[in-house]
């Protein structure tokens, strides 16, 4: 039961954004920048963003060598180039907007591990560098000469360096977005689940299950930025959820002989050093069907695979103890480009980050804000 004051002040907005992750907050900020006097509300069912924004590995990347090579099976060279350009531009934009200190950004380069099975990827390195020359001042990929000092097992036959890749703290990025949104007067309500929207009228029904409370909000416009969870609000969406598992070790005795953001297996597996710990994640390609889910749970087969990689390839001489594990839910589809479009008279969507929310969220948020402004 709402009071007169609550009905008067808290239910009607110029824009309601569903989803308080990187993309949703970015959409709210850019819309408010375009319309200074607009009342903007952001809703999310979790205390923290539900999907993957604060559950990812913190890679500031745009695609490893083998990942880009693999893209040529389904994309033209121009499409691959446009994909890289969009991702890298997004990373530069958030660094410029918020600063490396606020993001806890580290320019420690990216690397890709190649085993015997993937060694032929090196043959494609010169061609990929020629393609990317249109975007970067220097060659992007180069082969690391002395790989023995990295301490990997003999299964590692080559390591490829990416001079333009970095790392950041996803929680620090969210804090920066929260701070900016707060200063602009954007209202964020967490812990409420949006169960229904009307794409043409701007009506939003949300609930708090534990309190058995139902809220009806009204927006002059709506932005749906729920990524993998979008089908509940937009059933026609061409999206598939993709769950990602991350493991974090306890501090490793003797330290870690390498720094940077590492990839292997066409980018499906990734690992990095975090405060003396090993963070390793991914490998959903080992069980694609079971990982097409929005359930936050651990797939035992994938967990065992990641632990085996850590023991057999990354740290063959060390005994690792695991401290934490968690999963995030991403969104994929037949194409790797984000979906930014109107889906009703008053509603637009910004979804399908393809596991690249860090790189894409800010710019995609800007683009959906512009779509709404033109509606």
C-alpha positions as CSV (number, residue, x, y, z in Angstrom):
1,X,0.0,0.0,0.0
2,X,1.6,3.3,-1.1
3,X,1.2,6.7,0.4
4,X,0.0,9.8,-1.4
5,X,3.6,11.1,-1.3
6,X,5.1,7.9,-2.7
7,X,2.6,7.9,-5.6
8,X,3.3,11.6,-6.3
9,X,7.1,11.4,-6.2
10,X,8.4,8.0,-7.0
11,X,6.4,6.3,-9.8
12,X,6.5,8.6,-12.9
13,X,9.7,9.2,-15.0
14,X,10.8,10.5,-18.3
15,X,13.0,7.4,-18.7
16,X,13.0,4.1,-16.9
17,X,16.0,1.8,-17.5
18,X,15.7,-1.8,-16.7
19,X,19.0,-3.2,-15.8
20,X,21.7,-1.5,-13.7
21,X,24.8,-3.0,-15.2
22,X,27.4,-1.2,-17.3
23,X,25.1,-0.7,-20.2
24,X,22.0,0.3,-18.2
25,X,23.8,2.9,-16.2
26,X,25.6,4.2,-19.3
27,X,22.2,4.6,-21.0
28,X,20.8,6.5,-18.1
29,X,23.8,8.8,-17.9
30,X,23.9,9.6,-21.6
31,X,20.1,10.2,-21.7
32,X,20.4,12.6,-18.8
33,X,23.2,14.3,-20.6
34,X,21.0,14.9,-23.6
35,X,18.0,15.9,-21.5
36,X,19.3,17.7,-18.4
37,X,15.9,18.1,-16.7
38,X,14.7,14.5,-17.3
39,X,13.7,12.3,-14.4
40,X,15.5,9.0,-14.9
41,X,15.0,5.8,-12.9
42,X,17.2,2.6,-13.1
43,X,15.7,-0.7,-11.8
44,X,17.6,-3.9,-11.1
45,X,16.5,-7.1,-9.3
46,X,19.8,-7.5,-7.5
47,X,21.5,-5.5,-4.8
48,X,24.4,-5.5,-7.3
49,X,23.9,-5.8,-11.1
50,X,22.4,-9.3,-11.8
51,X,24.1,-10.4,-15.0
52,X,27.8,-10.1,-15.6
53,X,29.0,-6.5,-15.0
54,X,30.5,-7.1,-11.6
55,X,31.0,-10.8,-12.1
56,X,33.4,-10.7,-15.1
57,X,37.1,-11.3,-15.0
58,X,38.1,-7.6,-15.5
59,X,39.7,-8.0,-19.0
60,X,39.9,-4.7,-21.0
61,X,40.2,-6.6,-24.3
62,X,38.9,-6.7,-27.9
63,X,39.8,-10.2,-29.0
64,X,42.8,-12.5,-28.9
65,X,44.7,-13.5,-32.0
66,X,43.0,-17.0,-32.3
67,X,39.6,-15.5,-31.5
68,X,39.9,-13.0,-34.3
69,X,41.1,-15.7,-36.7
70,X,38.1,-17.8,-35.7
71,X,35.8,-14.9,-36.5
72,X,36.7,-15.2,-40.2
73,X,34.7,-18.4,-40.4
74,X,31.5,-16.4,-39.9
75,X,32.4,-12.7,-40.7
76,X,34.1,-10.7,-43.4
77,X,37.4,-8.9,-42.8
78,X,35.5,-5.6,-42.7
79,X,33.1,-6.9,-40.1
80,X,36.0,-8.2,-38.0
81,X,37.7,-4.8,-38.3
82,X,34.5,-3.0,-37.3
83,X,34.1,-5.3,-34.3
84,X,37.6,-4.6,-33.0
85,X,37.2,-0.9,-33.7
86,X,34.0,-0.7,-31.7
87,X,35.4,-2.6,-28.8
88,X,38.7,-0.7,-28.6
89,X,37.0,2.6,-29.0
90,X,34.8,1.7,-26.1
91,X,37.8,0.9,-23.9
92,X,39.4,4.3,-24.7
93,X,36.2,6.1,-24.0
94,X,35.8,4.8,-20.5
95,X,39.4,5.4,-19.7
96,X,39.0,9.0,-20.9
97,X,35.7,9.5,-19.1
98,X,36.6,8.1,-15.7
99,X,40.4,7.9,-15.6
100,X,42.7,4.9,-15.1
101,X,42.9,5.5,-11.3
102,X,39.1,5.3,-10.8
103,X,38.9,2.2,-12.9
104,X,42.1,0.7,-11.4
105,X,43.2,0.1,-14.9
106,X,46.5,-1.6,-15.6
107,X,48.3,-1.5,-18.9
108,X,50.1,-4.9,-18.5
109,X,49.5,-6.1,-22.0
110,X,47.5,-9.1,-23.1
111,X,48.9,-12.6,-24.0
112,X,47.7,-15.7,-25.6
113,X,49.0,-19.2,-24.9
114,X,49.3,-21.5,-27.8
115,X,49.7,-25.3,-27.5
116,X,50.6,-27.8,-30.2
117,X,47.0,-27.9,-31.3
118,X,46.7,-24.2,-31.8
119,X,50.3,-23.4,-33.0
120,X,49.2,-22.9,-36.6
121,X,47.5,-19.7,-35.4
122,X,51.0,-18.0,-35.7
123,X,50.7,-18.3,-39.5
124,X,47.9,-15.8,-39.3
125,X,49.7,-13.2,-37.2
126,X,51.1,-11.1,-40.0
127,X,47.8,-10.9,-41.8
128,X,45.8,-9.9,-38.7
129,X,48.4,-7.2,-38.0
130,X,48.0,-5.9,-41.5
131,X,44.3,-5.8,-41.1
132,X,44.5,-4.0,-37.8
133,X,47.0,-1.5,-39.1
134,X,44.1,0.7,-40.1
135,X,43.2,1.1,-36.4
136,X,46.4,1.0,-34.4
137,X,49.7,3.0,-34.6
138,X,51.9,0.0,-33.9
139,X,51.6,-3.7,-34.6
140,X,49.1,-5.3,-32.2
141,X,50.3,-8.8,-32.0
142,X,53.9,-10.1,-31.6
143,X,55.4,-13.4,-30.5
144,X,57.1,-13.6,-27.1
145,X,60.7,-14.8,-27.5
146,X,61.6,-16.2,-24.1
147,X,58.6,-18.1,-22.8
148,X,60.5,-20.3,-20.3
149,X,60.6,-17.5,-17.7
150,X,56.8,-17.5,-17.6
151,X,56.9,-20.8,-15.8
152,X,54.3,-22.6,-17.9
153,X,54.4,-26.3,-18.7
154,X,56.1,-27.7,-21.8
155,X,52.6,-28.0,-23.4
156,X,52.9,-24.2,-24.1
157,X,54.7,-23.9,-27.5
158,X,54.3,-20.2,-28.1
159,X,52.9,-17.0,-26.4
160,X,51.5,-14.1,-28.4
161,X,51.6,-10.6,-26.9
162,X,48.9,-7.9,-27.5
163,X,50.4,-4.5,-26.7
164,X,46.9,-2.8,-26.5
165,X,45.2,-4.9,-23.9
166,X,44.8,-4.1,-20.2
167,X,42.9,-5.0,-17.0
168,X,40.6,-3.2,-14.7
169,X,38.5,-3.7,-11.6
170,X,34.8,-4.2,-12.6
171,X,33.6,-3.1,-9.1
172,X,35.6,0.1,-9.5
173,X,34.1,0.7,-12.9
174,X,30.6,0.3,-11.4
175,X,31.5,2.6,-8.6
176,X,32.5,5.2,-11.1
177,X,29.2,4.8,-12.9
178,X,27.2,5.0,-9.6
179,X,29.1,8.2,-8.7
180,X,28.4,9.9,-12.0
181,X,24.8,8.8,-12.0
182,X,24.3,10.0,-8.5
183,X,25.8,13.5,-9.2
184,X,23.4,13.8,-12.2
185,X,20.4,13.0,-10.0
186,X,19.6,9.6,-11.6
187,X,17.7,7.4,-9.2
188,X,18.7,3.7,-8.8
189,X,16.4,1.2,-7.1
190,X,17.8,-2.3,-6.5
191,X,16.1,-5.4,-5.2
192,X,13.0,-5.1,-7.4
193,X,12.3,-7.5,-10.2
194,X,10.7,-6.1,-13.4
195,X,8.1,-8.8,-14.4
196,X,6.3,-7.0,-17.2
197,X,6.6,-4.0,-19.5
198,X,4.3,-2.4,-22.0
199,X,6.5,-1.4,-24.9
200,X,4.0,1.1,-26.3
201,X,2.7,2.8,-23.1
202,X,5.8,2.8,-20.9
203,X,4.1,0.9,-18.1
204,X,6.5,-1.2,-15.9
205,X,5.3,-3.7,-13.3
206,X,7.9,-4.7,-10.7
207,X,7.8,-6.7,-7.5
208,X,9.6,-7.5,-4.3
209,X,8.8,-11.1,-3.8
210,X,9.9,-11.4,-0.2
211,X,7.6,-8.5,0.8
212,X,4.9,-9.5,-1.7
213,X,4.9,-5.9,-2.9
214,X,3.9,-4.9,-6.5
215,X,4.9,-1.5,-8.0
216,X,3.6,0.1,-11.1
217,X,5.9,2.6,-12.7
218,X,5.3,4.8,-15.7
219,X,8.0,6.0,-18.1
220,X,7.6,8.3,-21.0
221,X,10.3,6.0,-22.5
222,X,11.9,2.7,-21.5
223,X,15.3,1.2,-22.1
224,X,15.7,-2.5,-21.6
225,X,19.4,-3.3,-20.8
226,X,19.0,-6.7,-19.2
227,X,21.3,-8.6,-21.7
228,X,20.9,-12.3,-21.1
229,X,17.7,-11.9,-19.1
230,X,15.9,-9.9,-21.9
231,X,13.7,-12.7,-23.2
232,X,11.5,-12.4,-20.2
233,X,10.6,-8.9,-21.2
234,X,11.1,-9.2,-25.0
235,X,10.3,-12.8,-26.0
236,X,11.2,-12.3,-29.6
237,X,14.8,-11.4,-28.8
238,X,17.4,-13.4,-30.7
239,X,19.5,-14.0,-27.6
240,X,21.1,-17.0,-26.0
241,X,22.4,-16.8,-22.4
242,X,25.9,-18.0,-21.8
243,X,27.1,-18.7,-18.3
244,X,30.7,-18.1,-17.3
245,X,32.5,-19.6,-14.3
246,X,35.4,-17.9,-12.6
247,X,37.7,-19.4,-10.0
248,X,40.0,-17.4,-7.7
249,X,42.9,-19.1,-5.8
250,X,44.4,-18.2,-2.5
251,X,47.6,-16.2,-2.6
252,X,50.3,-18.2,-4.3
253,X,53.5,-18.9,-2.4
254,X,56.6,-17.6,-4.1
255,X,54.6,-15.2,-6.2
256,X,53.6,-15.3,-9.8
257,X,56.3,-14.9,-12.5
258,X,54.1,-13.1,-15.0
259,X,51.7,-10.2,-15.2
260,X,49.0,-9.4,-17.7
261,X,45.7,-10.7,-19.1
262,X,46.1,-14.2,-20.6
263,X,43.9,-16.1,-23.1
264,X,43.8,-19.6,-24.5
265,X,41.5,-21.9,-26.5
266,X,40.3,-19.2,-28.9
267,X,39.6,-16.8,-26.0
268,X,37.2,-19.2,-24.3
269,X,39.6,-19.5,-21.3
270,X,41.2,-16.5,-19.6
271,X,43.3,-15.9,-16.6
272,X,45.2,-13.1,-14.8
273,X,47.0,-12.3,-11.6
274,X,44.9,-10.5,-9.0
275,X,46.7,-9.4,-5.8
276,X,49.0,-12.5,-5.9
277,X,46.2,-14.9,-6.7
278,X,45.3,-16.7,-9.9
279,X,41.9,-15.8,-11.4
280,X,40.9,-18.2,-14.2
281,X,37.6,-18.5,-15.9
282,X,35.6,-19.4,-19.0
283,X,35.6,-22.8,-20.8
284,X,31.9,-22.7,-21.5
285,X,32.8,-24.3,-24.9
286,X,33.4,-27.5,-23.0
287,X,29.6,-27.8,-22.4
288,X,27.8,-25.3,-24.5
289,X,24.3,-26.6,-24.1
290,X,24.3,-26.8,-20.3
291,X,25.9,-23.3,-20.1
292,X,23.0,-21.8,-22.1
293,X,21.2,-20.9,-18.9
294,X,20.4,-18.0,-16.6
295,X,20.9,-20.1,-13.5
296,X,23.8,-19.1,-11.3
297,X,25.4,-22.4,-10.5
298,X,28.7,-24.2,-11.1
299,X,29.1,-26.8,-13.8
300,X,31.4,-29.5,-12.2
301,X,32.9,-30.5,-15.5
302,X,33.9,-27.0,-16.4
303,X,35.3,-26.4,-12.9
304,X,37.4,-29.5,-13.1
305,X,38.7,-28.5,-16.6
306,X,39.8,-25.0,-15.3
307,X,41.5,-26.5,-12.3
308,X,43.3,-29.0,-14.5
309,X,44.5,-26.2,-16.8
310,X,45.8,-24.3,-13.7
311,X,47.6,-27.3,-12.4
312,X,48.9,-28.9,-15.7
313,X,49.7,-25.8,-17.8
314,X,49.8,-22.6,-15.8
315,X,51.5,-23.7,-12.6
316,X,52.9,-27.2,-13.1
317,X,55.3,-26.8,-10.2
318,X,52.9,-25.4,-7.6
319,X,50.0,-26.7,-5.5
320,X,47.0,-24.3,-5.7
321,X,44.3,-23.8,-3.1
322,X,41.1,-22.3,-4.3
323,X,39.4,-19.5,-2.3
324,X,36.3,-18.4,-4.3
325,X,34.2,-19.2,-7.3
326,X,31.3,-17.4,-9.0
327,X,29.3,-17.3,-12.2
328,X,28.1,-14.5,-14.4
329,X,25.5,-14.7,-17.2
330,X,26.3,-13.2,-20.6
331,X,24.3,-12.9,-23.8
332,X,25.2,-14.2,-27.3
333,X,23.5,-14.6,-30.6
334,X,24.0,-15.4,-34.3
335,X,26.0,-12.2,-34.6
336,X,28.6,-10.6,-32.4
337,X,27.4,-7.1,-32.7
338,X,25.1,-5.6,-30.0
339,X,21.4,-5.2,-30.6
340,X,20.4,-1.5,-30.3
341,X,16.9,-0.8,-31.6
342,X,13.4,0.3,-30.9
343,X,10.9,-2.4,-30.0
344,X,7.8,-0.3,-29.4
345,X,6.5,3.2,-29.5
346,X,8.3,4.1,-26.2
347,X,10.8,1.3,-25.8
348,X,14.3,0.5,-27.0
349,X,16.7,-2.3,-26.2
350,X,20.5,-2.4,-25.8
351,X,21.6,-6.0,-25.4
352,X,23.9,-8.8,-26.6
353,X,27.3,-7.7,-25.5
354,X,28.8,-11.1,-26.4
355,X,31.0,-11.2,-23.3
356,X,32.5,-7.8,-24.1
357,X,30.4,-5.6,-21.7
358,X,33.4,-3.8,-20.3
359,X,34.5,-2.7,-23.8
360,X,31.0,-2.1,-25.2
361,X,28.7,-1.0,-22.4
362,X,29.5,2.7,-22.3
363,X,29.2,3.3,-26.1
364,X,26.1,1.0,-26.4
365,X,24.5,3.0,-23.6
366,X,25.2,6.2,-25.5
367,X,23.7,4.7,-28.7
368,X,20.5,3.5,-27.1
369,X,20.1,6.9,-25.4
370,X,20.3,8.5,-28.9
371,X,17.7,6.1,-30.3
372,X,15.3,7.1,-27.5
373,X,16.0,10.8,-28.0
374,X,15.0,10.4,-31.7
375,X,11.8,8.4,-31.0
